[in-house]
Amino acid sequence: MRSLIRTTALAALLATAAGMALAHNCPNEMKAIDAKLATNPSLSADNAAKVKQLRADGETHHKAGKHDDSMKALAEAKKILGI
């Protein structure tokens, strides 16, 4: 019984840590997008505007605690940028 409680507690701790790690990855994704944008990649005007909007949306979602939404927006921006 004691082993089951420890195993359950450890599983809960690991799940929480994984969620926190993903939540704190948003800033790293934004930095990667910013770094790529600083190189002036050749994008159409539409794609450039879309990347900037997605990056801004990602930051807004991150600040609101909506990390899944943030990561989706940032991933789409990275895809357009080819990173």
Phi and psi in degrees as GROMACS dihedral restraints (atoms count N, CA, C in turn):
[ dihedral_restraints ]
;  ai    aj    ak    al  type     phi  dphi    fc
    3     4     5     6     1   -63.0    20    10
    4     5     6     7     1   -37.8    20    10
    6     7     8     9     1   -65.0    20    10
    7     8     9    10     1   -39.4    20    10
    9    10    11    12     1   -63.6    20    10
   10    11    12    13     1   -41.8    20    10
   12    13    14    15     1   -64.2    20    10
   13    14    15    16     1   -44.0    20    10
   15    16    17    18     1   -63.7    20    10
   16    17    18    19     1   -42.8    20    10
   18    19    20    21     1   -63.3    20    10
   19    20    21    22     1   -42.9    20    10
   21    22    23    24     1   -64.8    20    10
   22    23    24    25     1   -42.6    20    10
   24    25    26    27     1   -64.7    20    10
   25    26    27    28     1   -41.1    20    10
   27    28    29    30     1   -65.1    20    10
   28    29    30    31     1   -41.8    20    10
   30    31    32    33     1   -62.1    20    10
   31    32    33    34     1   -42.5    20    10
   33    34    35    36     1   -64.5    20    10
   34    35    36    37     1   -41.2    20    10
   36    37    38    39     1   -63.5    20    10
   37    38    39    40     1   -44.4    20    10
   39    40    41    42     1   -65.4    20    10
   40    41    42    43     1   -39.3    20    10
   42    43    44    45     1   -64.2    20    10
   43    44    45    46     1   -41.4    20    10
   45    46    47    48     1   -65.4    20    10
   46    47    48    49     1   -43.3    20    10
   48    49    50    51     1   -63.1    20    10
   49    50    51    52     1   -39.8    20    10
   51    52    53    54     1   -64.1    20    10
   52    53    54    55     1   -42.0    20    10
   54    55    56    57     1   -62.8    20    10
   55    56    57    58     1   -40.5    20    10
   57    58    59    60     1   -67.9    20    10
   58    59    60    61     1   -37.5    20    10
   60    61    62    63     1   -63.2    20    10
   61    62    63    64     1   -43.2    20    10
   63    64    65    66     1   -66.0    20    10
   64    65    66    67     1   -38.6    20    10
   66    67    68    69     1   -63.7    20    10
   67    68    69    70     1   -33.7    20    10
   69    70    71    72     1   -89.5    20    10
   70    71    72    73     1     2.3    20    10
   72    73    74    75     1   -85.6    20    10
   73    74    75    76     1   -16.7    20    10
   75    76    77    78     1   -54.0    20    10
   76    77    78    79     1   -47.1    20    10
   78    79    80    81     1   -60.7    20    10
   79    80    81    82     1   -35.0    20    10
   81    82    83    84     1   -66.5    20    10
   82    83    84    85     1   -38.3    20    10
   84    85    86    87     1   -65.8    20    10
   85    86    87    88     1   -40.8    20    10
   87    88    89    90     1   -64.2    20    10
   88    89    90    91     1   -39.5    20    10
   90    91    92    93     1   -63.0    20    10
   91    92    93    94     1   -40.4    20    10
   93    94    95    96     1   -63.7    20    10
   94    95    96    97     1   -41.0    20    10
   96    97    98    99     1   -65.5    20    10
   97    98    99   100     1   -45.5    20    10
   99   100   101   102     1   -60.5    20    10
  100   101   102   103     1   -40.6    20    10
  102   103   104   105     1   -64.1    20    10
  103   104   105   106     1   -41.8    20    10
  105   106   107   108     1   -67.2    20    10
  106   107   108   109     1   -41.5    20    10
  108   109   110   111     1   -63.2    20    10
  109   110   111   112     1   -31.2    20    10
  111   112   113   114     1   -67.3    20    10
  112   113   114   115     1   -19.2    20    10
  114   115   116   117     1   -85.7    20    10
  115   116   117   118     1     2.2    20    10
  117   118   119   120     1    53.2    20    10
  118   119   120   121     1    63.0    20    10
  120   121   122   123     1   -65.6    20    10
  121   122   123   124     1   151.6    20    10
  123   124   125   126     1   -79.4    20    10
  124   125   126   127     1   102.2    20    10
  126   127   128   129     1  -126.3    20    10
  127   128   129   130     1   151.4    20    10
  129   130   131   132     1   -67.2    20    10
  130   131   132   133     1   161.2    20    10
  132   133   134   135     1   -59.2    20    10
  133   134   135   136     1   -39.1    20    10
  135   136   137   138     1   -64.3    20    10
  136   137   138   139     1   -45.7    20    10
  138   139   140   141     1   -67.0    20    10
  139   140   141   142     1   -38.3    20    10
  141   142   143   144     1   -61.5    20    10
  142   143   144   145     1   -44.5    20    10
  144   145   146   147     1   -65.0    20    10
  145   146   147   148     1   -40.0    20    10
  147   148   149   150     1   -64.9    20    10
  148   149   150   151     1   -42.6    20    10
  150   151   152   153     1   -61.8    20    10
  151   152   153   154     1   -45.4    20    10
  153   154   155   156     1   -62.9    20    10
  154   155   156   157     1   -39.0    20    10
  156   157   158   159     1   -68.5    20    10
  157   158   159   160     1   -43.5    20    10
  159   160   161   162     1   -63.2    20    10
  160   161   162   163     1   -39.0    20    10
  162   163   164   165     1   -64.2    20    10
  163   164   165   166     1   -43.9    20    10
  165   166   167   168     1   -64.4    20    10
  166   167   168   169     1   -41.5    20    10
  168   169   170   171     1   -62.0    20    10
  169   170   171   172     1   -41.2    20    10
  171   172   173   174     1   -60.2    20    10
  172   173   174   175     1   -42.3    20    10
  174   175   176   177     1   -66.9    20    10
  175   176   177   178     1   -41.3    20    10
  177   178   179   180     1   -61.5    20    10
  178   179   180   181     1   -46.4    20    10
  180   181   182   183     1   -62.9    20    10
  181   182   183   184     1   -41.2    20    10
  183   184   185   186     1   -59.7    20    10
  184   185   186   187     1   -47.3    20    10
  186   187   188   189     1   -64.5    20    10
  187   188   189   190     1   -27.6    20    10
  189   190   191   192     1   -85.3    20    10
  190   191   192   193     1    -2.4    20    10
  192   193   194   195     1    83.5    20    10
  193   194   195   196     1     9.7    20    10
  195   196   197   198     1   -96.2    20    10
  196   197   198   199     1    72.5    20    10
  198   199   200   201     1   -70.4    20    10
  199   200   201   202     1   -31.1    20    10
  201   202   203   204     1   -64.6    20    10
  202   203   204   205     1   -44.7    20    10
  204   205   206   207     1   -64.0    20    10
  205   206   207   208     1   -39.2    20    10
  207   208   209   210     1   -61.6    20    10
  208   209   210   211     1   -47.8    20    10
  210   211   212   213     1   -64.9    20    10
  211   212   213   214     1   -34.6    20    10
  213   214   215   216     1   -64.2    20    10
  214   215   216   217     1   -47.1    20    10
  216   217   218   219     1   -64.5    20    10
  217   218   219   220     1   -43.5    20    10
  219   220   221   222     1   -67.9    20    10
  220   221   222   223     1   -36.4    20    10
  222   223   224   225     1   -64.4    20    10
  223   224   225   226     1   -39.0    20    10
  225   226   227   228     1   -65.8    20    10
  226   227   228   229     1   -40.4    20    10
  228   229   230   231     1   -63.1    20    10
  229   230   231   232     1   -42.6    20    10
  231   232   233   234     1   -64.5    20    10
  232   233   234   235     1   -35.8    20    10
  234   235   236   237     1   -63.7    20    10
  235   236   237   238     1   -44.4    20    10
  237   238   239   240     1   -62.9    20    10
  238   239   240   241     1   -38.0    20    10
  240   241   242   243     1   -77.5    20    10
  241   242   243   244     1   -13.3    20    10
  243   244   245   246     1    79.1    20    10
  244   245   246   247     1    29.5    20    10
